[in-house]
Amino acid sequence: MADKKGFDLAGLLKDVPKLDTAGDREQIEYIDIGNIEGDPSNFYTLTQLEELASNIAVVGLQQPLRVRASETDPEKVVVVSGHRRQAALKLLINEGREDLREVPCIRERVTGSTALQELRLIFANRDTRVISSAELAKQAERVEMLLYQLKEEGFEFPGRMRDHVAQACKISAPKLSRLKVIRENLIPQYMSLFEKDDLPEQTAYALARLPGDFQLRIFTALSDKIPSGDKAEKVLSKYNEGWRWEPQLTCPDGKACKRGDVFLRRDCETQSWEGFCGGNTCCLECPQAKTSYSPCERMCSKAKAQRKEESDKKKEEEHKRQQKNGRKFQKETQGYAKRLLRAIDAAGVPDDAKINWRYYDGIPVSTIRQWAAGEFDDPAGWHGPRLVPGRCNNDHMVGLSKLLKCSTDFLMGLTDEIRPAPVQEEPEAAPENPMEALEAETASADSWDDISEVLDQAAAPEESARRIRWESQGRTPPMDKLILTYQLTSDGPTYCPALWDGSTFRSPNGKKELTGLEYTHWLEVPTPGSGEAYQVAQLDLAEGQLMFCGWMPGGVFPGEPCEVVADFCVGGETYIRQACIYDQGNFYFRTQGRKGAKIEAEIIRWMRLPPVG
């Protein structure tokens, strides 16, 4: 190293003093810790001291400190390498470990320039710790200054100084350039965070390439937040494109928009998949401010008020939709409540008694009386009928039958007779399936009057059976009532539930128009639980022939494979209505006019569909 003309930086790194030099052997001496001073040029952060102190307390100091003589006090020495060990020893001594006061040290005998001595300090510490980006920036800055000082003292450095600094700091030349930009251009507010390792190098580098006043503007706008590296890079890119986040917008009241820093903060905090704003679009016109999901949190008060107004309008529309659906469930509940009330009054059950029903244990008779009279609360809270024939728990069914002194068939909606008919001495064997019984009776009838008489006996005593059948599209369906449409497709006929709005078929919720296919026929879907019987004319039969059809409860099945419309329970009180195929004791989805997958859900009720003529 003494040959200035032949100075080699790599050789300088190799010549950092070791415990045993090639020349004379260095000796370990014990020095009172009160006489050991830290080097004021040391810029490395002293971290994890408690952990190091705990290790020294258990196994002792494993490596001596390297020190040099103090230039100001001959009784003291200055640490060259071992500042963390010195600090950890002081912690232990303050805790009472006086046995560690005498510290093993190696006194360096190297003399020469102060620049060379400080370089030796940096090289001694370079490989003994994990260095943060901020420390690396300080190290590079210091090494560059020291190498220039050595150059003034006569040492020669072939090549670029930047390469020597990068070699000494063991970093790449591009990284060295980035750290230099940060060191020279980052404003103090961000530099203090960078030095604390609270500001990532990528973010610091992007911010350092922005003008100082704009950096300060970002710092002020974000308060205690720090933009991510990719956000800082994007802000830099937009700034270079000419963005300044100073909107040239006018509010509805005619005043100029002064929310520039709000837009800047929004863009610095935005998610990666969201676009930048820049203050180029008014919040009243920005689609993101009005979106129903993840709306912009930085929108102005006028946009928030408009959004609230639109939100309230949508809530009101949704409430009306729920009310409309709820009224259907209330009407269905009212129909069965009237039926149930007949048995309640016949049995003389008081209003304060309670009727146990599925999912609604303990419905007061007074409530059932109100439902029968059409007195309900807000229909928007009704997501299904509250009383459904055949959906009473089995245990409740037996108890309720005893309480009301009625048959379980009446509770299930299979008969309108409250009490069972008296047992005949020699009863005729009846088919297991009520459909077969009705079909057998109608088959034995000789005339239309005989058929009508048979069907009337199955209907409610107060009203005769009503005829329903498949109607052509030329006949006007009932308004706003759930019907079943029939459409012809290339894969065969398909059923579809719908509403008629007076001019076209729409989806059951009324929102979507059913288009694209030809709806050739429609069938009115009777209201379940009303106790009404139906005569469904089958168009492919001769005149005067009828097929009995009406809602039948779950647990009772058609006598033969056929197409049905059925209600299935999908959880709690929620059910879906589905046109499907019955075959061999199971119900199947109707897929492209054929039997599809088996429906595993619980069936509530079903109604046989006549073939379309």
ABEGO torsion letter per residue (X at the ends): XABAAABBAAAAAAABBBABBABBBBBBBBBBAAABBBBAABABBBBGAAAAAAAAAAAEBABBBBBBBBAABAABBBBABGAAAAAAAAAAAAAGBAAAABBBBBBBABBEBAAAAAAAAAAAAAAABBBBAAAAAAAAAAAAAAAAAAAAAGBBBBEBAAAAAAAAAGBBAAAAAAAAAAAAABBAAAAAAAAAGABBAAAAAAAAABBAAAAAAAAAAAEABBBBAAAAAAAAAAAAAGBAGBBBBBBAAGBBBAAAAAAAAAAAABBAABBBAGGABBAAABAAAABABGBBAABBAAAAAAAAAAAAAAAAAAAAAAAAAAAAAAAAAAAAAAAAAAAAAAAGBBAABBBBBBGBBGBBAAAAAAAAAGBBBBAAABAEBABBBGABBAAAAAAAAAAAGBBAAAAAGABABABBBBBBABBBBBBABAAAAAAAAAAABABAAAAAAAAAAABBAABBBBBBBBBBAABBBBBGBBBBBBBBBAAEBBBBBBBBAGABBBBAAGABBBBGBBBABBBBBBBBGAGBBBBBBBAABBBGBBBBBBBBBBGBBBABBBBBBBBBBAEEABBBBBBBBBBGGBBBBBBGGBBBBBBABBBABBBBBBBBX
